[in-house]
């Protein structure tokens, strides 16, 4: 028969309930064809509980019942007998005073012990004094006391030793389970179970095997769990870590360094500066540091339990803060398409330079170039969008400083002539005007030729010059050339007047022009 579901105290049934069950069954008459059986209530009982051996399907002509301990009917094994004809109960040699027999043949055993576990025999005697035997059984399990864990080495060294944990006490018919950090523990490469899982062996322990560990005991009617146990595993020290991580510090400030290393038990700390022991503390503080405090700082850690040492070296550099730089410009007023050179001047060394334009980091364009150390900015050619406020910022690992602003003014380039479009327009206009004049002249010339009979003659005369005197030579500087006069008539060029009733004769106008030849 399979055990029933267990709780912390299963199998404990009050005897009053068992008595009620037996009384009800005493008035029930089973079919005569049913087979005689015994039911144990409960089948698995905890030590100190009550168990009822319940008889089923008793024949009607029964005159007596007898119960025996074990799978036997020997006289020495008889517990108790009941005679139905006169309701007489006769105890036997196996009677302990805890047994009660009922009229329906059921047997109640109170406050059962571990020795009560096993088989029981019921003999039924009928009117003809024939006997019929049947058997039943139950198990009594001990009350599980709270288990506890023993450890063969509670302070092992990491990676060097094995540890055995044992769940106590040892109890028969008990299952042992192990828990670590609240999780069920399974066997693995470094975890071995032995002695019916009562012992847990940790091979090559690590710092992660600290625990806590718990063991649990179970039987079909009860379970219990131990208090947690943790291991004190010695390990380390690991390589120490120095904080802060910076290695450059500003002159005049206080230097504060801290060292930490994973270790159990906690590591012992020492500080060395340039190889010389300075102090044996975890933290180091030096006020108002100067360049003389630059050097190598070593944090040395040790663990007496493991006998191990470790160290870390940090190189510290103490530097001065940078002074404000200045900007020098080749010209602060430039014309578009010219070039300009801006130079950042600083007396500090080991610095980096950043150019600032209108309070924003300068975004270099294809027209801008920086020198190798970024101290010289060249803009070629300059455009109108380059006008504005320029600054340079110098920095070292501990400080930064920015120059005063330099304003760069950019003027538009003066025009040396007309634009290409204007020139093209003028040329086209000039060609049009010339073509128009030529066409007009051509028209007037042919018109004048056609009306030649109506024109006045063009006369030309050369009057003598009154003050002309012949000179000795034509090449003489005192010689005065003759003056030629030409008479031109433009009457035909005058606009036509409207014809009146009394035409007025027109007088041709003559214009004289004097030409002198030197």
One Martini backbone bead per residue (centre of mass of N, CA, C, O) as a GRO file, in nm:
protein
  518
    1UNK     BB    1   0.096   0.036   0.022
    2UNK     BB    2   0.063   0.361  -0.019
    3UNK     BB    3   0.146   0.647   0.092
    4UNK     BB    4   0.037   0.926   0.216
    5UNK     BB    5  -0.002   1.236   0.240
    6UNK     BB    6   0.216   1.472   0.385
    7UNK     BB    7   0.306   1.633   0.677
    8UNK     BB    8   0.443   1.732   0.963
    9UNK     BB    9   0.171   1.559   1.094
   10UNK     BB   10   0.103   1.267   0.999
   11UNK     BB   11  -0.114   1.006   1.120
   12UNK     BB   12  -0.297   1.178   1.324
   13UNK     BB   13  -0.566   1.016   1.499
   14UNK     BB   14  -0.815   1.048   1.686
   15UNK     BB   15  -0.976   0.821   1.889
   16UNK     BB   16  -1.266   0.934   1.866
   17UNK     BB   17  -1.295   0.887   1.562
   18UNK     BB   18  -1.243   0.585   1.564
   19UNK     BB   19  -1.482   0.513   1.751
   20UNK     BB   20  -1.706   0.614   1.566
   21UNK     BB   21  -1.644   0.425   1.335
   22UNK     BB   22  -1.685   0.160   1.491
   23UNK     BB   23  -1.982   0.211   1.577
   24UNK     BB   24  -2.109   0.227   1.296
   25UNK     BB   25  -2.008  -0.056   1.197
   26UNK     BB   26  -2.167  -0.230   1.413
   27UNK     BB   27  -2.459  -0.163   1.248
   28UNK     BB   28  -2.335  -0.306   0.997
   29UNK     BB   29  -2.444  -0.528   0.738
   30UNK     BB   30  -2.285  -0.723   0.544
   31UNK     BB   31  -2.238  -0.905   0.296
   32UNK     BB   32  -2.184  -1.252   0.284
   33UNK     BB   33  -1.996  -1.240   0.013
   34UNK     BB   34  -1.789  -1.080   0.140
   35UNK     BB   35  -1.467  -1.004   0.214
   36UNK     BB   36  -1.245  -1.028   0.460
   37UNK     BB   37  -1.111  -0.723   0.612
   38UNK     BB   38  -0.832  -0.487   0.682
   39UNK     BB   39  -0.815  -0.151   0.807
   40UNK     BB   40  -0.581   0.108   0.830
   41UNK     BB   41  -0.619   0.389   1.075
   42UNK     BB   42  -0.357   0.461   0.976
   43UNK     BB   43  -0.099   0.338   0.798
   44UNK     BB   44   0.060   0.603   0.867
   45UNK     BB   45   0.216   0.665   1.176
   46UNK     BB   46   0.283   0.858   1.437
   47UNK     BB   47   0.431   0.885   1.709
   48UNK     BB   48   0.149   0.873   1.946
   49UNK     BB   49  -0.071   0.771   1.795
   50UNK     BB   50  -0.371   0.643   1.649
   51UNK     BB   51  -0.496   0.304   1.569
   52UNK     BB   52  -0.726   0.149   1.335
   53UNK     BB   53  -0.855  -0.183   1.310
   54UNK     BB   54  -1.069  -0.245   1.043
   55UNK     BB   55  -1.347  -0.449   1.005
   56UNK     BB   56  -1.466  -0.631   0.715
   57UNK     BB   57  -1.710  -0.849   0.648
   58UNK     BB   58  -1.869  -0.993   0.869
   59UNK     BB   59  -2.012  -1.252   0.989
   60UNK     BB   60  -2.319  -1.336   1.147
   61UNK     BB   61  -2.208  -1.613   1.314
   62UNK     BB   62  -2.043  -1.468   1.526
   63UNK     BB   63  -1.878  -1.535   1.862
   64UNK     BB   64  -1.564  -1.438   1.800
   65UNK     BB   65  -1.263  -1.241   1.881
   66UNK     BB   66  -0.906  -1.234   1.770
   67UNK     BB   67  -0.591  -1.075   1.858
   68UNK     BB   68  -0.268  -1.053   1.689
   69UNK     BB   69   0.074  -1.035   1.696
   70UNK     BB   70   0.124  -1.075   1.388
   71UNK     BB   71   0.171  -1.367   1.169
   72UNK     BB   72  -0.019  -1.503   1.416
   73UNK     BB   73  -0.176  -1.758   1.672
   74UNK     BB   74  -0.023  -1.751   1.911
   75UNK     BB   75  -0.075  -1.727   2.244
   76UNK     BB   76   0.158  -1.513   2.302
   77UNK     BB   77   0.022  -1.304   2.070
   78UNK     BB   78  -0.217  -1.228   2.222
   79UNK     BB   79  -0.416  -0.951   2.300
   80UNK     BB   80  -0.738  -1.003   2.235
   81UNK     BB   81  -1.080  -1.100   2.345
   82UNK     BB   82  -1.421  -1.154   2.202
   83UNK     BB   83  -1.749  -1.226   2.334
   84UNK     BB   84  -2.073  -1.200   2.203
   85UNK     BB   85  -2.271  -1.360   2.396
   86UNK     BB   86  -2.142  -1.192   2.678
   87UNK     BB   87  -1.942  -0.951   2.650
   88UNK     BB   88  -1.637  -1.060   2.664
   89UNK     BB   89  -1.310  -0.963   2.778
   90UNK     BB   90  -0.979  -1.100   2.683
   91UNK     BB   91  -0.667  -1.076   2.769
   92UNK     BB   92  -0.338  -1.105   2.666
   93UNK     BB   93   0.010  -1.122   2.655
   94UNK     BB   94   0.014  -0.868   2.434
   95UNK     BB   95  -0.104  -0.684   2.628
   96UNK     BB   96  -0.073  -0.307   2.710
   97UNK     BB   97  -0.347  -0.118   2.760
   98UNK     BB   98  -0.398   0.025   2.451
   99UNK     BB   99  -0.632  -0.174   2.389
  100UNK     BB  100  -0.940  -0.191   2.183
  101UNK     BB  101  -1.245  -0.372   2.158
  102UNK     BB  102  -1.514  -0.437   1.938
  103UNK     BB  103  -1.814  -0.567   1.830
  104UNK     BB  104  -1.694  -0.552   1.517
  105UNK     BB  105  -1.366  -0.629   1.568
  106UNK     BB  106  -1.224  -0.379   1.624
  107UNK     BB  107  -0.893  -0.217   1.671
  108UNK     BB  108  -0.753  -0.009   1.926
  109UNK     BB  109  -0.447   0.189   1.917
  110UNK     BB  110  -0.273   0.368   2.150
  111UNK     BB  111   0.004   0.525   2.148
  112UNK     BB  112   0.209   0.459   1.940
  113UNK     BB  113   0.491   0.271   1.847
  114UNK     BB  114   0.755   0.142   1.681
  115UNK     BB  115   0.674  -0.159   1.778
  116UNK     BB  116   0.380  -0.155   1.637
  117UNK     BB  117   0.484  -0.231   1.390
  118UNK     BB  118   0.298  -0.429   1.152
  119UNK     BB  119   0.138  -0.721   1.199
  120UNK     BB  120  -0.210  -0.841   1.205
  121UNK     BB  121  -0.444  -1.080   1.362
  122UNK     BB  122  -0.771  -1.206   1.269
  123UNK     BB  123  -0.999  -1.412   1.456
  124UNK     BB  124  -1.288  -1.605   1.357
  125UNK     BB  125  -1.576  -1.733   1.533
  126UNK     BB  126  -1.822  -1.955   1.499
  127UNK     BB  127  -2.086  -2.163   1.587
  128UNK     BB  128  -1.891  -2.419   1.496
  129UNK     BB  129  -1.586  -2.329   1.570
  130UNK     BB  130  -1.482  -2.190   1.333
  131UNK     BB  131  -1.193  -2.054   1.172
  132UNK     BB  132  -1.096  -1.715   1.062
  133UNK     BB  133  -0.833  -1.550   0.888
  134UNK     BB  134  -0.679  -1.217   0.906
  135UNK     BB  135  -0.492  -0.929   0.773
  136UNK     BB  136  -0.280  -0.655   0.904
  137UNK     BB  137  -0.125  -0.316   0.870
  138UNK     BB  138   0.136  -0.088   1.004
  139UNK     BB  139   0.307   0.232   1.045
  140UNK     BB  140   0.565   0.366   1.251
  141UNK     BB  141   0.680   0.696   1.297
  142UNK     BB  142   0.888   0.915   1.386
  143UNK     BB  143   0.954   1.196   1.541
  144UNK     BB  144   1.096   1.474   1.405
  145UNK     BB  145   1.361   1.625   1.474
  146UNK     BB  146   1.563   1.879   1.470
  147UNK     BB  147   1.799   1.934   1.266
  148UNK     BB  148   2.164   1.924   1.211
  149UNK     BB  149   2.490   2.065   1.139
  150UNK     BB  150   2.800   1.927   1.051
  151UNK     BB  151   3.156   2.031   1.038
  152UNK     BB  152   3.491   1.962   0.963
  153UNK     BB  153   3.529   2.264   0.807
  154UNK     BB  154   3.450   2.609   0.853
  155UNK     BB  155   3.766   2.720   0.749
  156UNK     BB  156   3.850   2.717   0.452
  157UNK     BB  157   4.043   2.705   0.165
  158UNK     BB  158   4.063   2.819  -0.133
  159UNK     BB  159   4.108   2.540  -0.354
  160UNK     BB  160   4.233   2.317  -0.122
  161UNK     BB  161   3.964   2.214   0.019
  162UNK     BB  162   3.747   1.995   0.187
  163UNK     BB  163   3.392   1.959   0.266
  164UNK     BB  164   3.188   1.822   0.539
  165UNK     BB  165   2.837   1.768   0.560
  166UNK     BB  166   2.613   1.680   0.835
  167UNK     BB  167   2.307   1.522   0.908
  168UNK     BB  168   2.138   1.560   1.215
  169UNK     BB  169   2.018   1.280   1.292
  170UNK     BB  170   2.011   0.946   1.267
  171UNK     BB  171   1.736   0.801   1.075
  172UNK     BB  172   1.505   0.586   1.017
  173UNK     BB  173   1.324   0.613   0.744
  174UNK     BB  174   1.492   0.865   0.610
  175UNK     BB  175   1.500   1.163   0.434
  176UNK     BB  176   1.755   1.360   0.261
  177UNK     BB  177   1.798   1.715   0.230
  178UNK     BB  178   1.936   1.993   0.034
  179UNK     BB  179   2.026   2.345   0.098
  180UNK     BB  180   2.103   2.652  -0.099
  181UNK     BB  181   1.993   2.956  -0.082
  182UNK     BB  182   1.692   2.814  -0.094
  183UNK     BB  183   1.801   2.577  -0.278
  184UNK     BB  184   1.807   2.296  -0.432
  185UNK     BB  185   2.044   2.040  -0.411
  186UNK     BB  186   2.275   1.921  -0.651
  187UNK     BB  187   2.466   1.731  -0.807
  188UNK     BB  188   2.821   1.761  -0.894
  189UNK     BB  189   3.150   1.807  -0.951
  190UNK     BB  190   3.172   1.935  -0.631
  191UNK     BB  191   2.912   1.757  -0.549
  192UNK     BB  192   2.862   1.520  -0.282
  193UNK     BB  193   2.674   1.228  -0.196
  194UNK     BB  194   2.619   1.048   0.117
  195UNK     BB  195   2.471   0.840   0.325
  196UNK     BB  196   2.183   0.887   0.211
  197UNK     BB  197   2.234   1.213   0.195
  198UNK     BB  198   2.362   1.301   0.479
  199UNK     BB  199   2.616   1.380   0.306
  200UNK     BB  200   2.820   1.671   0.218
  201UNK     BB  201   3.057   1.729  -0.049
  202UNK     BB  202   3.319   1.970  -0.094
  203UNK     BB  203   3.514   2.048  -0.370
  204UNK     BB  204   3.710   2.293  -0.398
  205UNK     BB  205   3.654   2.550  -0.261
  206UNK     BB  206   3.476   2.854  -0.279
  207UNK     BB  207   3.350   3.170  -0.217
  208UNK     BB  208   3.057   3.060  -0.326
  209UNK     BB  209   3.031   2.830  -0.077
  210UNK     BB  210   2.916   2.964   0.186
  211UNK     BB  211   2.603   3.013   0.156
  212UNK     BB  212   2.356   2.872   0.306
  213UNK     BB  213   2.286   2.569   0.489
  214UNK     BB  214   2.042   2.295   0.458
  215UNK     BB  215   1.855   2.040   0.624
  216UNK     BB  216   1.621   1.766   0.544
  217UNK     BB  217   1.365   1.576   0.699
  218UNK     BB  218   1.189   1.265   0.597
  219UNK     BB  219   0.862   1.121   0.614
  220UNK     BB  220   0.537   1.009   0.571
  221UNK     BB  221   0.454   1.218   0.842
  222UNK     BB  222   0.725   1.406   0.830
  223UNK     BB  223   0.907   1.726   0.875
  224UNK     BB  224   1.241   1.891   0.879
  225UNK     BB  225   1.453   2.183   0.950
  226UNK     BB  226   1.736   2.338   0.968
  227UNK     BB  227   1.962   2.544   1.043
  228UNK     BB  228   2.167   2.762   0.918
  229UNK     BB  229   2.488   2.719   0.742
  230UNK     BB  230   2.809   2.872   0.729
  231UNK     BB  231   3.100   2.944   0.556
  232UNK     BB  232   3.452   3.026   0.628
  233UNK     BB  233   3.615   3.138   0.359
  234UNK     BB  234   3.939   3.158   0.262
  235UNK     BB  235   4.059   3.452   0.077
  236UNK     BB  236   4.305   3.595  -0.062
  237UNK     BB  237   4.409   3.863  -0.207
  238UNK     BB  238   4.325   4.061  -0.438
  239UNK     BB  239   4.367   4.290  -0.653
  240UNK     BB  240   4.398   4.602  -0.595
  241UNK     BB  241   4.204   4.911  -0.568
  242UNK     BB  242   4.247   5.240  -0.675
  243UNK     BB  243   4.108   5.540  -0.535
  244UNK     BB  244   4.093   5.721  -0.766
  245UNK     BB  245   4.167   5.682  -1.114
  246UNK     BB  246   4.327   5.917  -1.116
  247UNK     BB  247   4.674   6.064  -1.197
  248UNK     BB  248   4.590   6.369  -1.180
  249UNK     BB  249   4.686   6.662  -0.984
  250UNK     BB  250   4.633   6.950  -0.814
  251UNK     BB  251   4.792   7.199  -0.705
  252UNK     BB  252   4.701   7.245  -0.353
  253UNK     BB  253   4.565   6.994  -0.295
  254UNK     BB  254   4.410   6.705  -0.176
  255UNK     BB  255   4.523   6.377  -0.123
  256UNK     BB  256   4.296   6.093  -0.186
  257UNK     BB  257   4.339   5.748  -0.105
  258UNK     BB  258   4.200   5.422  -0.193
  259UNK     BB  259   4.194   5.074  -0.078
  260UNK     BB  260   4.083   4.758  -0.241
  261UNK     BB  261   4.027   4.405  -0.134
  262UNK     BB  262   3.942   4.092  -0.180
  263UNK     BB  263   3.885   3.940   0.148
  264UNK     BB  264   3.931   3.636   0.368
  265UNK     BB  265   4.007   3.801   0.564
  266UNK     BB  266   4.075   4.102   0.596
  267UNK     BB  267   4.298   4.301   0.479
  268UNK     BB  268   4.620   4.431   0.482
  269UNK     BB  269   4.750   4.769   0.475
  270UNK     BB  270   4.986   4.947   0.249
  271UNK     BB  271   5.201   5.236   0.189
  272UNK     BB  272   5.396   5.330  -0.100
  273UNK     BB  273   5.659   5.575  -0.183
  274UNK     BB  274   5.894   5.512  -0.391
  275UNK     BB  275   5.935   5.234  -0.197
  276UNK     BB  276   5.832   5.374   0.066
  277UNK     BB  277   5.709   5.361   0.369
  278UNK     BB  278   5.431   5.541   0.499
  279UNK     BB  279   5.161   5.357   0.563
  280UNK     BB  280   4.911   5.145   0.760
  281UNK     BB  281   4.650   5.189   0.549
  282UNK     BB  282   4.368   5.217   0.344
  283UNK     BB  283   4.416   5.528   0.367
  284UNK     BB  284   4.532   5.827   0.186
  285UNK     BB  285   4.664   6.154   0.307
  286UNK     BB  286   4.758   6.469   0.134
  287UNK     BB  287   4.830   6.789   0.186
  288UNK     BB  288   4.914   7.024  -0.022
  289UNK     BB  289   5.019   6.957  -0.298
  290UNK     BB  290   5.309   6.892  -0.500
  291UNK     BB  291   5.551   6.810  -0.722
  292UNK     BB  292   5.697   6.632  -0.496
  293UNK     BB  293   5.440   6.418  -0.491
  294UNK     BB  294   5.537   6.282  -0.719
  295UNK     BB  295   5.472   5.934  -0.817
  296UNK     BB  296   5.479   5.615  -0.674
  297UNK     BB  297   5.189   5.426  -0.569
  298UNK     BB  298   5.158   5.165  -0.322
  299UNK     BB  299   4.939   4.888  -0.272
  300UNK     BB  300   4.955   4.667   0.008
  301UNK     BB  301   4.838   4.329   0.046
  302UNK     BB  302   4.727   4.100   0.316
  303UNK     BB  303   4.681   3.739   0.426
  304UNK     BB  304   4.731   3.543   0.697
  305UNK     BB  305   4.545   3.294   0.632
  306UNK     BB  306   4.675   3.246   0.329
  307UNK     BB  307   4.963   3.397   0.267
  308UNK     BB  308   4.884   3.640   0.083
  309UNK     BB  309   4.982   3.873  -0.180
  310UNK     BB  310   4.925   4.221  -0.299
  311UNK     BB  311   4.950   4.471  -0.576
  312UNK     BB  312   4.937   4.834  -0.659
  313UNK     BB  313   5.026   5.079  -0.910
  314UNK     BB  314   5.043   5.447  -0.897
  315UNK     BB  315   5.086   5.726  -1.100
  316UNK     BB  316   5.165   6.049  -0.981
  317UNK     BB  317   5.061   6.382  -1.096
  318UNK     BB  318   5.164   6.714  -1.026
  319UNK     BB  319   4.986   7.008  -1.137
  320UNK     BB  320   4.931   7.301  -1.274
  321UNK     BB  321   4.739   7.541  -1.355
  322UNK     BB  322   4.625   7.713  -1.605
  323UNK     BB  323   4.659   7.990  -1.789
  324UNK     BB  324   4.561   8.245  -1.960
  325UNK     BB  325   4.515   8.302  -2.277
  326UNK     BB  326   4.591   8.426  -2.610
  327UNK     BB  327   4.519   8.631  -2.904
  328UNK     BB  328   4.659   8.636  -3.235
  329UNK     BB  329   4.628   8.854  -3.521
  330UNK     BB  330   4.689   8.948  -3.844
  331UNK     BB  331   4.375   9.039  -3.860
  332UNK     BB  332   4.057   9.197  -3.766
  333UNK     BB  333   4.033   9.320  -4.067
  334UNK     BB  334   3.864   9.181  -4.342
  335UNK     BB  335   3.839   9.055  -4.663
  336UNK     BB  336   3.700   8.892  -4.877
  337UNK     BB  337   3.928   8.630  -4.977
  338UNK     BB  338   4.103   8.650  -4.765
  339UNK     BB  339   4.338   8.609  -4.501
  340UNK     BB  340   4.374   8.446  -4.168
  341UNK     BB  341   4.564   8.451  -3.851
  342UNK     BB  342   4.539   8.252  -3.556
  343UNK     BB  343   4.692   8.278  -3.223
  344UNK     BB  344   4.771   8.072  -2.949
  345UNK     BB  345   4.881   8.190  -2.632
  346UNK     BB  346   5.111   7.999  -2.416
  347UNK     BB  347   5.310   7.900  -2.120
  348UNK     BB  348   5.212   7.619  -2.128
  349UNK     BB  349   5.244   7.271  -2.080
  350UNK     BB  350   5.073   7.000  -2.171
  351UNK     BB  351   4.847   7.091  -2.377
  352UNK     BB  352   4.523   7.170  -2.491
  353UNK     BB  353   4.341   7.292  -2.785
  354UNK     BB  354   4.048   7.506  -2.818
  355UNK     BB  355   3.816   7.635  -3.038
  356UNK     BB  356   3.611   7.936  -3.029
  357UNK     BB  357   3.275   8.016  -3.167
  358UNK     BB  358   3.040   8.182  -3.034
  359UNK     BB  359   3.049   7.978  -2.772
  360UNK     BB  360   3.150   7.749  -2.971
  361UNK     BB  361   3.264   7.493  -3.111
  362UNK     BB  362   3.468   7.469  -3.367
  363UNK     BB  363   3.383   7.414  -3.707
  364UNK     BB  364   3.553   7.280  -3.945
  365UNK     BB  365   3.650   7.372  -4.258
  366UNK     BB  366   3.802   7.373  -4.569
  367UNK     BB  367   3.921   7.676  -4.493
  368UNK     BB  368   4.043   7.531  -4.241
  369UNK     BB  369   4.348   7.534  -4.037
  370UNK     BB  370   4.566   7.338  -3.832
  371UNK     BB  371   4.806   7.290  -3.646
  372UNK     BB  372   4.962   7.040  -3.488
  373UNK     BB  373   4.885   7.195  -3.190
  374UNK     BB  374   4.635   7.404  -3.247
  375UNK     BB  375   4.752   7.713  -3.227
  376UNK     BB  376   4.686   7.750  -3.542
  377UNK     BB  377   4.457   7.953  -3.735
  378UNK     BB  378   4.348   7.910  -4.075
  379UNK     BB  379   4.182   8.137  -4.308
  380UNK     BB  380   4.129   8.014  -4.654
  381UNK     BB  381   3.906   8.189  -4.733
  382UNK     BB  382   3.725   8.454  -4.636
  383UNK     BB  383   3.404   8.488  -4.490
  384UNK     BB  384   3.126   8.632  -4.366
  385UNK     BB  385   3.071   8.381  -4.159
  386UNK     BB  386   3.354   8.444  -3.995
  387UNK     BB  387   3.230   8.644  -3.835
  388UNK     BB  388   3.339   8.711  -3.491
  389UNK     BB  389   3.396   8.522  -3.198
  390UNK     BB  390   3.720   8.447  -3.062
  391UNK     BB  391   3.856   8.151  -2.893
  392UNK     BB  392   4.082   7.998  -2.657
  393UNK     BB  393   4.139   7.670  -2.505
  394UNK     BB  394   4.313   7.557  -2.226
  395UNK     BB  395   4.438   7.224  -2.119
  396UNK     BB  396   4.455   6.995  -1.851
  397UNK     BB  397   4.391   6.735  -1.632
  398UNK     BB  398   4.305   6.986  -1.400
  399UNK     BB  399   4.248   7.220  -1.624
  400UNK     BB  400   4.103   7.540  -1.746
  401UNK     BB  401   4.126   7.804  -2.007
  402UNK     BB  402   4.015   8.127  -2.135
  403UNK     BB  403   4.010   8.361  -2.353
  404UNK     BB  404   3.968   8.636  -2.486
  405UNK     BB  405   3.792   8.807  -2.707
  406UNK     BB  406   3.794   8.801  -3.068
  407UNK     BB  407   3.725   9.020  -3.329
  408UNK     BB  408   3.595   8.952  -3.657
  409UNK     BB  409   3.602   9.144  -3.950
  410UNK     BB  410   3.392   9.131  -4.250
  411UNK     BB  411   3.424   9.247  -4.577
  412UNK     BB  412   3.322   9.335  -4.866
  413UNK     BB  413   3.411   9.325  -5.186
  414UNK     BB  414   3.509   9.543  -5.412
  415UNK     BB  415   3.404   9.655  -5.718
  416UNK     BB  416   3.601   9.659  -6.039
  417UNK     BB  417   3.320   9.617  -6.196
  418UNK     BB  418   3.120   9.477  -6.382
  419UNK     BB  419   2.927   9.248  -6.429
  420UNK     BB  420   2.869   9.009  -6.650
  421UNK     BB  421   2.574   9.085  -6.695
  422UNK     BB  422   2.616   9.385  -6.745
  423UNK     BB  423   2.806   9.363  -6.984
  424UNK     BB  424   2.621   9.207  -7.167
  425UNK     BB  425   2.398   9.424  -7.173
  426UNK     BB  426   2.568   9.651  -7.292
  427UNK     BB  427   2.653   9.516  -7.549
  428UNK     BB  428   2.373   9.471  -7.659
  429UNK     BB  429   2.290   9.771  -7.657
  430UNK     BB  430   2.517   9.877  -7.838
  431UNK     BB  431   2.451   9.708  -8.086
  432UNK     BB  432   2.167   9.822  -8.119
  433UNK     BB  433   2.245  10.116  -8.157
  434UNK     BB  434   2.429  10.083  -8.398
  435UNK     BB  435   2.219   9.955  -8.579
  436UNK     BB  436   2.026  10.195  -8.571
  437UNK     BB  437   2.218  10.411  -8.685
  438UNK     BB  438   2.285  10.267  -8.946
  439UNK     BB  439   1.998  10.255  -9.052
  440UNK     BB  440   1.945  10.562  -9.048
  441UNK     BB  441   2.175  10.647  -9.236
  442UNK     BB  442   2.092  10.479  -9.474
  443UNK     BB  443   1.818  10.616  -9.511
  444UNK     BB  444   1.920  10.915  -9.546
  445UNK     BB  445   2.109  10.880  -9.783
  446UNK     BB  446   1.901  10.783  -9.995
  447UNK     BB  447   1.714  11.025  -9.962
  448UNK     BB  448   1.919  11.243 -10.046
  449UNK     BB  449   1.983  11.140 -10.329
  450UNK     BB  450   1.689  11.161 -10.437
  451UNK     BB  451   1.709  11.497 -10.351
  452UNK     BB  452   1.951  11.662 -10.491
  453UNK     BB  453   1.797  11.890 -10.649
  454UNK     BB  454   1.704  12.027 -10.363
  455UNK     BB  455   1.992  12.104 -10.297
  456UNK     BB  456   2.251  12.256 -10.171
  457UNK     BB  457   2.551  12.354 -10.214
  458UNK     BB  458   2.867  12.271 -10.130
  459UNK     BB  459   3.084  12.493  -9.993
  460UNK     BB  460   3.439  12.593 -10.053
  461UNK     BB  461   3.678  12.794  -9.880
  462UNK     BB  462   4.008  12.987  -9.883
  463UNK     BB  463   4.101  13.204  -9.691
  464UNK     BB  464   4.310  13.443  -9.613
  465UNK     BB  465   4.560  13.518  -9.401
  466UNK     BB  466   4.647  13.815  -9.276
  467UNK     BB  467   4.898  13.709  -9.077
  468UNK     BB  468   5.055  13.591  -9.312
  469UNK     BB  469   5.396  13.472  -9.324
  470UNK     BB  470   5.661  13.409  -9.484
  471UNK     BB  471   5.906  13.171  -9.457
  472UNK     BB  472   6.207  13.029  -9.490
  473UNK     BB  473   6.060  12.768  -9.375
  474UNK     BB  474   5.852  12.495  -9.320
  475UNK     BB  475   6.020  12.415  -9.044
  476UNK     BB  476   5.948  12.649  -8.897
  477UNK     BB  477   5.831  12.741  -8.587
  478UNK     BB  478   5.688  13.015  -8.706
  479UNK     BB  479   5.504  12.862  -8.872
  480UNK     BB  480   5.178  12.909  -9.028
  481UNK     BB  481   4.918  12.759  -9.111
  482UNK     BB  482   4.664  12.716  -9.290
  483UNK     BB  483   4.320  12.796  -9.294
  484UNK     BB  484   4.039  12.591  -9.308
  485UNK     BB  485   3.718  12.620  -9.452
  486UNK     BB  486   3.390  12.494  -9.388
  487UNK     BB  487   3.079  12.438  -9.555
  488UNK     BB  488   2.764  12.345  -9.408
  489UNK     BB  489   2.454  12.196  -9.498
  490UNK     BB  490   2.133  12.138  -9.292
  491UNK     BB  491   1.848  12.179  -9.421
  492UNK     BB  492   1.758  11.877  -9.469
  493UNK     BB  493   1.763  11.815  -9.146
  494UNK     BB  494   1.527  11.957  -9.110
  495UNK     BB  495   1.228  11.974  -9.015
  496UNK     BB  496   0.927  11.963  -9.131
  497UNK     BB  497   0.706  12.198  -9.225
  498UNK     BB  498   0.418  12.316  -9.245
  499UNK     BB  499   0.205  12.406  -9.487
  500UNK     BB  500   0.140  12.724  -9.601
  501UNK     BB  501  -0.005  12.986  -9.760
  502UNK     BB  502   0.284  13.146  -9.690
  503UNK     BB  503   0.562  13.096  -9.803
  504UNK     BB  504   0.891  13.070  -9.660
  505UNK     BB  505   1.194  13.121  -9.728
  506UNK     BB  506   1.482  12.948  -9.697
  507UNK     BB  507   1.792  12.968  -9.513
  508UNK     BB  508   2.084  12.867  -9.527
  509UNK     BB  509   2.310  12.713  -9.295
  510UNK     BB  510   2.626  12.813  -9.183
  511UNK     BB  511   2.919  12.628  -9.074
  512UNK     BB  512   3.213  12.692  -8.901
  513UNK     BB  513   3.547  12.546  -8.907
  514UNK     BB  514   3.844  12.531  -8.714
  515UNK     BB  515   4.167  12.430  -8.831
  516UNK     BB  516   4.467  12.332  -8.676
  517UNK     BB  517   4.813  12.313  -8.764
  518UNK     BB  518   5.125  12.225  -8.607
   0.00000   0.00000   0.00000
